[in-house]
């Protein structure tokens, strides 16, 4: 039989877990649902492994950066990891005629963003790998709300290991900015905020 003190500790730990947000900023912000009326989003949700059709849309400069982020979001994540970043990298190397792929101004802001978002979706346990890509996207598109938001989610993913208040602050710092162009649908941003606000109580 478990000692009384140990049982109490276990119960308190369970209550603490239940009172906190579950999952994570990357795995719990399914904002693509705000685009469920679009066939390409329906296709992306049904085809979580990157294929030529999705790559073509993602590399098309006429596709808005907001929709590109929603497509990656719809393709989602897997606890055992995925390889969409590697696949997208292959398409980019062919597109740009390069052998070495790295965050660069030689790529478009959207391509840097997609690579970064795929990277953190593929391995959300190591979000730091995505940061150079997402930071470059923000550098190239400093007024893009989408670029700032995805970077904030990746940084929040890393921050949640030891500072839940910082998770909220990273999101809020983007949300309050009025100088950014909001490419995502308002309902999509609302999905993100609905989850991120759960961390706000840790700032009290």
HELIX and SHEET records of a PDB file:
HELIX    1   1 UNK A    4  UNK A   19  1                                  16    
HELIX    2   2 UNK A   31  UNK A   35  5                                   5    
HELIX    3   3 UNK A   39  UNK A   46  1                                   8    
HELIX    4   4 UNK A   52  UNK A   59  1                                   8    
HELIX    5   5 UNK A   65  UNK A   75  1                                  11    
HELIX    6   6 UNK A   84  UNK A   96  1                                  13    
HELIX    7   7 UNK A  109  UNK A  122  1                                  14    
HELIX    8   8 UNK A  124  UNK A  126  5                                   3    
HELIX    9   9 UNK A  128  UNK A  140  1                                  13    
HELIX   10  10 UNK A  145  UNK A  159  1                                  15    
HELIX   11  11 UNK A  164  UNK A  175  1                                  12    
HELIX   12  12 UNK A  186  UNK A  196  1                                  11    
HELIX   13  13 UNK A  197  UNK A  203  5                                   7    
END                                                                             
